[in-house]
Amino acid sequence: MDVDTLIKFLKMKGKFMPAEDGFTVDITKVCKH
């Protein structure tokens, strides 16, 4: 899986949230394993 595919996958899963300078990660949706 390349970087672009990974980013699309994570966006689809709702892992990224918009931010002023790009995006950030919703830490409540990060797996702890």
C-alpha positions as CSV (number, residue, x, y, z in Angstrom):
1,M,0.0,0.0,0.0
2,D,1.5,3.4,-1.0
3,V,1.1,6.6,1.0
4,D,-1.7,8.0,-1.2
5,T,-3.7,4.8,-0.9
6,L,-3.2,4.8,2.9
7,I,-4.4,8.4,3.2
8,K,-7.5,7.7,1.2
9,F,-8.2,4.5,3.3
10,L,-7.8,6.4,6.6
11,K,-10.0,9.3,5.3
12,M,-12.7,6.8,4.4
13,K,-12.5,5.3,7.9
14,G,-13.0,8.7,9.4
15,K,-9.5,8.8,11.0
16,F,-8.6,12.3,9.8
17,M,-10.3,15.6,10.7
18,P,-9.8,18.9,8.8
19,A,-7.5,21.4,10.4
20,E,-6.3,24.9,9.4
21,D,-3.1,23.7,7.9
22,G,-4.1,20.3,6.5
23,F,-5.5,17.5,8.7
24,T,-5.2,16.0,12.1
25,V,-6.0,12.6,13.6
26,D,-9.0,12.0,15.9
27,I,-7.2,10.3,18.8
28,T,-10.5,8.8,20.0
29,K,-10.5,6.6,16.9
30,V,-6.9,5.4,17.1
31,C,-6.5,1.7,18.0
32,K,-4.5,1.0,21.1
33,H,-3.0,-2.3,20.0
